[in-house]
Amino acid sequence: METGAGALDGVIVVDLTQHLSGPYCTQLLADQGATVVKVEPPSGDSIRHAGPFHADDPLQAYGGYFQSVNRNKLGIAVDLKNLEGVSVFKELVRQADVVVENYRAGVMERLGLSYDVLREINPRLVYATVRGFGDPRSGRSPYSDWPSYDVVAQAFGGIIGITGDDPEHPAKVGPGVGDIFPGTLTTVGILSALYRAQKTGQGQFVDVGMADAILALCERIVYQHSYQGRVPAQEGRIHPVFSPFGMFPTKDGFVTIAGHLDASWAILTREMGQPELACDARFCDRHARVRNNHLVYEVVSAWTSRHTKKELLGILGGKVPFGPVYNIAEIFDDPHFKARRMLVPVEQPGIEAKVVIANTPIHMSGTPGGVRHRAPLLGEHTDDVLGRFGFSPAEIDTLRECGAVK
């Protein structure tokens, strides 16, 4: 695990988020050294109970889902429906740099903890939200009050509309990009607002809509429609603009090849044992290859299908842009991910053995970020955090007795 102060050391983030989009955002900040205080209701973030749980874990305090997006955070439990709990939260905000929440629009207003209220307490506060269809402050969507999850954002934002083998078989993207990408953009917004707040002393409201973020991720469909009048559909394994650029079958799965540049095509055809194809009128330049896209894929597929993924890695690796389509077992075995420290063992409460989660892919030479410690138990750091924020042991005991904290 990484040690030492990160680039965001000293930044205090009060994290009200649950599920995936918000926790992923705040985890990115925690990975770079911010003090992220995860504020959960007394019942806890609902994904604590989502699993999957390790077979040897009798405690089941949380599963892999929660562990994977809540590392490096301090956990406290506060009842925001309790007046004393609200007072505790406001004191946290008074000393914080950032508040992040991903409730549906209007929830924080009903709790009396809206941005307008909190910025009066702390004018330099950066208040960030990630919601399905954004916050009405930035433009009221007709769907502003609707709940949303990853698959909903993928559908609205257009990514399902271009994913799959054909229009009759659309497919969602495997990982929760409808949550993860909006969460990542929210982090960018927070860091931008923090930079300005350091210069001006004034915070601001940061708003990311999940559907908006996915449309931004699918930016190509916007200009294809605007420039060409097209309505892009499912493309399967074939790229509409570059050739060859996609997936090809092997004896034991698939590989990806990006041989669309003329120089790469020449290398690929040489390694295929068919160098004459580089000069063939049907394939001699990138435009000809796109016109004959299906024929290009037939020729390349006929060659790749005679080899295994490992054989093709040896033949093409480093010569043309190439990648085997890995499953997770193959990722665990590949030396790249070991060298890059992308698979990190962490403690799991309830079992002696450590579990593995994905590390941050962001490497910084002077202030290295990464996994520092496991995700917190519910209310694990309540006493510690409140002590840091100026509450005495007697005050904490009183707050616990009245149900304000756990």
Secondary structure, DSSP 8 states (H G I E B T S, - for coil): ---S--TTTT-EEEE---TTHHHHHHHHHHHTT-EEEEEE-TT--GGGGS----TT-SS-S--HHHHHHSTT-EEEEB-TTSHHHHHHHHHHHHH-SEEEE---TTHHHHTT--HHHHHHH-TT-EEEEEESS--GGG---TTTT----HHHHHHHHTSGGG-BSSTTSB---SS-HHHHHHHHHHHHHHHHHHHHHHHHS---EEEEEHHHHHHHHTHHHHHHHHHH-------TTB-SSSSSEEEEEETTEEEEEE--SHHHHHHHHHHTT-GGGGT-TTTSSHHHHHHTHHHHHHHHHHHHTTS-HHHHHHHHTTTSSEEE---HHHHHH-HHHHHTT-EEEE--TT-SS-EEEE--S---SSS--S--S----TTTTHHHHHHHTT--HHHHHHHHHTTSB-
